[in-house]
Amino acid sequence: MLGDVATIERTQQDFAEAQGYGVAGFPTVLFRDGEELAIVTRGFVPWDQLEPALTDWLEKRYGDLTTDLFCDPKTGLC
C-alpha cells in the first residue's frame, strides 16, 4: 500500500497543495474560514505556546471568547 502508485501520487498532490498554501515545513497549523486561509504556527510548537496562538487567532476573527476553547491535554478536562 505505501509503495503503490496511487498512494505516491496522492502524497505528492498533498505536498503540492500544502506548498500552495505557503507551507514550507511540517508540522504547520492552518485555519480555514471559508476561502480564507491563515497559517497560525510553523514547525513544532508545544501546547503551552500553541493554545495562546490558536486563541489569539480565534479572538481576532470572532471577537472575545468567554469560555475555554480547548481541553487540557494532560487532564482531559474541558
MINU-189626 format. One record per residue: residue number from 1; residue in three letters; chain; x, y, z of N, C-alpha, C in turn. Coordinates in Angstrom, 1 decimal. Layout:
REM MINU-189626
[NUM,"ALA","A",[X,Y,Z],[X,Y,Z],[X,Y,Z]]
...
***
This chain:
REM MINU-189626
[1,"MET","A",[0.8,-1.2,0.0],[0.0,0.0,0.0],[0.9,1.3,0.0]]
[2,"LEU","A",[1.9,1.3,0.9],[2.7,2.5,0.9],[3.5,2.8,-0.3]]
[3,"GLY","A",[3.8,1.7,-1.1],[4.6,1.9,-2.3],[3.8,1.9,-3.5]]
[4,"ASP","A",[2.5,1.8,-3.5],[1.7,1.7,-4.7],[1.6,3.1,-5.3]]
[5,"VAL","A",[1.4,3.1,-6.6],[1.4,4.3,-7.4],[0.4,5.3,-7.0]]
[6,"ALA","A",[-0.8,4.9,-6.7],[-1.9,5.8,-6.2],[-1.5,6.5,-4.9]]
[7,"THR","A",[-0.9,5.8,-4.0],[-0.5,6.4,-2.7],[0.6,7.4,-2.9]]
[8,"ILE","A",[1.5,7.1,-3.8],[2.6,8.0,-4.1],[2.1,9.3,-4.7]]
[9,"GLU","A",[1.2,9.1,-5.7],[0.6,10.3,-6.4],[-0.2,11.1,-5.5]]
[10,"ARG","A",[-1.0,10.5,-4.6],[-1.8,11.3,-3.7],[-1.0,12.0,-2.7]]
[11,"THR","A",[0.1,11.4,-2.2],[1.1,12.1,-1.3],[1.7,13.3,-2.0]]
[12,"GLN","A",[2.1,13.1,-3.2],[2.7,14.2,-4.0],[1.7,15.4,-4.2]]
[13,"GLN","A",[0.4,15.0,-4.4],[-0.7,16.0,-4.5],[-0.8,16.8,-3.2]]
[14,"ASP","A",[-0.8,16.0,-2.1],[-1.0,16.7,-0.8],[0.2,17.7,-0.5]]
[15,"PHE","A",[1.4,17.3,-0.8],[2.5,18.2,-0.6],[2.4,19.4,-1.5]]
[16,"ALA","A",[2.0,19.2,-2.8],[1.9,20.3,-3.7],[0.8,21.3,-3.2]]
[17,"GLU","A",[-0.3,20.7,-2.7],[-1.4,21.6,-2.2],[-0.9,22.4,-1.0]]
[18,"ALA","A",[-0.2,21.7,-0.1],[0.3,22.4,1.1],[1.3,23.5,0.7]]
[19,"GLN","A",[2.2,23.3,-0.3],[3.1,24.3,-0.7],[2.3,25.5,-1.3]]
[20,"GLY","A",[1.2,25.2,-2.0],[0.3,26.3,-2.5],[-0.2,27.2,-1.4]]
[21,"TYR","A",[-0.4,26.6,-0.2],[-0.9,27.4,1.0],[0.2,28.1,1.7]]
[22,"GLY","A",[1.5,27.9,1.2],[2.6,28.6,1.9],[3.3,27.7,2.9]]
[23,"VAL","A",[2.9,26.5,3.0],[3.6,25.6,4.0],[5.0,25.2,3.4]]
[24,"ALA","A",[6.0,25.4,4.3],[7.3,25.1,3.9],[7.9,24.0,4.7]]
[25,"GLY","A",[7.3,23.7,5.8],[7.8,22.6,6.7],[6.6,22.1,7.5]]
[26,"PHE","A",[6.9,21.0,8.2],[5.9,20.3,8.9],[6.3,20.1,10.4]]
[27,"PRO","A",[5.4,20.2,11.3],[4.0,20.5,11.2],[3.7,22.0,11.0]]
[28,"THR","A",[2.7,22.3,10.3],[2.2,23.7,10.2],[0.7,23.6,10.5]]
[29,"VAL","A",[0.2,24.6,11.4],[-1.2,24.6,11.7],[-1.8,25.7,10.9]]
[30,"LEU","A",[-2.8,25.3,10.1],[-3.6,26.3,9.3],[-5.0,26.3,9.8]]
[31,"PHE","A",[-5.6,27.5,9.6],[-7.0,27.7,9.8],[-7.6,28.1,8.5]]
[32,"ARG","A",[-8.8,27.5,8.2],[-9.5,27.9,7.0],[-10.9,28.4,7.5]]
[33,"ASP","A",[-11.2,29.6,7.0],[-12.6,30.1,7.3],[-13.1,30.5,5.9]]
[34,"GLY","A",[-14.0,29.6,5.4],[-14.5,29.8,4.0],[-13.3,29.7,3.1]]
[35,"GLU","A",[-13.1,30.7,2.3],[-12.0,30.7,1.3],[-10.7,31.3,1.9]]
[36,"GLU","A",[-10.8,31.9,3.1],[-9.6,32.5,3.7],[-8.8,31.5,4.5]]
[37,"LEU","A",[-7.5,31.5,4.3],[-6.6,30.6,4.9],[-5.5,31.3,5.7]]
[38,"ALA","A",[-5.2,30.9,6.9],[-4.2,31.6,7.7],[-3.3,30.6,8.3]]
[39,"ILE","A",[-2.0,30.8,8.3],[-1.0,30.0,8.9],[-0.9,30.5,10.4]]
[40,"VAL","A",[-1.2,29.6,11.3],[-1.2,30.0,12.7],[0.2,29.7,13.3]]
[41,"THR","A",[0.8,28.6,13.0],[2.1,28.3,13.5],[2.9,27.5,12.4]]
[42,"ARG","A",[4.2,27.6,12.5],[5.0,26.8,11.6],[6.0,26.0,12.4]]
[43,"GLY","A",[6.2,24.8,12.2],[7.1,23.9,12.9],[6.5,23.5,14.2]]
[44,"PHE","A",[7.2,22.7,14.9],[6.7,22.1,16.2],[6.5,23.3,17.2]]
[45,"VAL","A",[5.4,23.3,17.9],[5.1,24.2,18.9],[4.5,23.5,20.1]]
[46,"PRO","A",[5.0,23.5,21.3],[4.4,22.8,22.4],[3.0,23.5,22.7]]
[47,"TRP","A",[2.2,22.7,23.3],[0.8,23.1,23.6],[0.7,24.4,24.3]]
[48,"ASP","A",[1.6,24.6,25.3],[1.6,25.9,26.1],[1.8,27.1,25.2]]
[49,"GLN","A",[2.4,26.9,24.0],[2.6,28.0,23.1],[1.5,28.0,22.0]]
[50,"LEU","A",[1.1,26.8,21.6],[0.1,26.6,20.6],[-1.3,27.2,21.0]]
[51,"GLU","A",[-1.7,26.8,22.2],[-3.0,27.2,22.7],[-3.2,28.8,22.6]]
[52,"PRO","A",[-2.3,29.6,23.1],[-2.5,31.0,23.0],[-2.5,31.5,21.6]]
[53,"ALA","A",[-1.7,30.9,20.7],[-1.7,31.3,19.3],[-3.1,31.0,18.7]]
[54,"LEU","A",[-3.6,29.8,19.0],[-5.0,29.5,18.5],[-6.0,30.4,19.0]]
[55,"THR","A",[-6.0,30.6,20.3],[-7.0,31.5,21.0],[-6.9,32.9,20.4]]
[56,"ASP","A",[-5.7,33.5,20.2],[-5.5,34.8,19.7],[-6.1,34.9,18.3]]
[57,"TRP","A",[-5.8,33.9,17.5],[-6.4,33.9,16.1],[-7.9,33.9,16.1]]
[58,"LEU","A",[-8.5,33.0,16.9],[-9.9,32.9,17.0],[-10.5,34.2,17.6]]
[59,"GLU","A",[-9.9,34.8,18.6],[-10.4,36.1,19.1],[-10.4,37.2,18.1]]
[60,"LYS","A",[-9.3,37.3,17.4],[-9.2,38.3,16.4],[-10.2,38.1,15.3]]
[61,"ARG","A",[-10.6,36.9,15.0],[-11.5,36.6,13.9],[-12.9,36.7,14.4]]
[62,"TYR","A",[-13.2,36.3,15.6],[-14.6,36.1,16.1],[-15.0,36.9,17.3]]
[63,"GLY","A",[-14.0,37.7,17.8],[-14.3,38.5,19.0],[-14.0,37.8,20.3]]
[64,"ASP","A",[-14.3,38.4,21.4],[-14.0,38.0,22.7],[-14.6,36.6,23.0]]
[65,"LEU","A",[-13.8,35.7,23.4],[-14.2,34.3,23.8],[-14.3,34.2,25.3]]
[66,"THR","A",[-15.5,33.9,25.8],[-15.7,33.9,27.2],[-15.6,32.5,27.8]]
[67,"THR","A",[-15.5,31.5,27.0],[-15.4,30.2,27.5],[-14.1,29.5,27.1]]
[68,"ASP","A",[-13.6,28.5,27.8],[-12.4,27.8,27.4],[-12.7,27.1,26.1]]
[69,"LEU","A",[-11.8,27.2,25.1],[-12.0,26.6,23.8],[-11.5,25.1,23.8]]
[70,"PHE","A",[-10.5,24.9,24.6],[-9.7,23.6,24.4],[-9.7,22.8,25.7]]
[71,"CYS","A",[-9.7,21.5,25.5],[-9.5,20.6,26.7],[-8.0,20.6,27.1]]
[72,"ASP","A",[-7.7,20.4,28.3],[-6.4,20.3,28.8],[-5.9,18.9,28.3]]
[73,"PRO","A",[-4.8,18.9,27.5],[-4.3,17.6,27.0],[-3.8,16.7,28.1]]
[74,"LYS","A",[-3.4,17.2,29.2],[-2.8,16.4,30.3],[-3.9,15.8,31.2]]
[75,"THR","A",[-5.0,16.5,31.4],[-6.0,16.0,32.3],[-7.3,15.6,31.5]]
[76,"GLY","A",[-7.4,16.1,30.3],[-8.6,15.8,29.5],[-9.8,16.6,29.9]]
[77,"LEU","A",[-9.6,17.6,30.9],[-10.8,18.4,31.3],[-11.0,19.5,30.3]]
[78,"CYS","A",[-12.2,19.8,30.1],[-12.6,20.9,29.1],[-13.3,22.0,29.9]]
***
